[in-house]
Amino acid sequence: MNTTINRLVIRAAAWVHMSAPRWGVKVREERGDVPGWVLVTVMTAGLVVAVWSVADGQLKSVLTSALRSVSQP
């Protein structure tokens, strides 16, 4: 599963790297664009939900472990 995730991360990074120059022009032209910021917010929320649904058990165990280590000397 890690190799699949690694491949997806590499593809996403490559896509962002290749698309970034085009985004720079659009961002300068549409600065202050409310629908754009709404889209960014919705996409961020979607990413949080996706990660949370995949790693729910692992996130719970990490949080529980961290809280136990802080509360117990």
C-alpha positions in Angstrom: 0.0 0.0 0.0 2.9 2.4 0.7 4.2 2.0 -2.8 0.7 3.0 -4.2 0.6 6.0 -1.9 4.2 7.0 -2.9 3.3 6.8 -6.6 0.3 8.9 -6.1 2.3 11.5 -4.2 5.0 11.6 -6.8 2.4 12.0 -9.6 0.6 14.8 -7.7 3.9 16.6 -7.0 4.9 16.3 -10.7 1.5 17.6 -11.8 1.8 20.6 -9.4 5.4 21.3 -10.6 4.3 21.2 -14.3 1.2 23.3 -13.7 2.7 25.9 -11.4 3.8 28.4 -14.0 0.3 28.6 -15.5 -1.2 29.1 -12.0 1.1 32.0 -11.3 -0.4 34.1 -14.1 -4.0 33.2 -13.2 -3.4 33.9 -9.5 -2.1 37.4 -10.3 -5.0 38.1 -12.6 -7.7 36.8 -10.2 -6.3 38.0 -6.9 -9.1 38.4 -4.4 -11.4 36.0 -6.2 -14.0 34.8 -3.7 -15.2 31.8 -5.7 -11.6 30.7 -6.0 -11.1 30.8 -2.2 -14.3 29.0 -1.7 -13.1 26.3 -4.0 -9.8 26.0 -2.2 -11.7 25.8 1.2 -14.0 23.0 -0.1 -11.1 21.1 -1.7 -9.1 21.3 1.6 -12.1 20.0 3.5 -12.4 17.2 1.0 -8.8 16.2 1.4 -9.2 16.2 5.2 -12.2 13.9 4.9 -10.4 11.6 2.5 -7.3 11.3 4.8 -9.5 10.9 7.8 -11.5 8.1 6.3 -8.4 6.2 5.2 -6.3 6.7 8.4 -9.1 6.9 11.1 -7.8 4.1 13.2 -4.2 5.1 12.9 -5.0 8.7 13.8 -6.9 7.6 16.9 -4.0 5.4 18.1 -1.5 8.2 17.5 -3.6 10.7 19.4 -4.3 8.3 22.3 -0.6 7.5 22.6 0.3 11.1 22.6 -2.3 12.0 25.2 -1.2 9.1 27.4 2.4 10.1 27.2 1.6 13.6 28.3 -0.8 12.7 31.1 1.5 10.0 32.6 4.9 11.0 33.9 
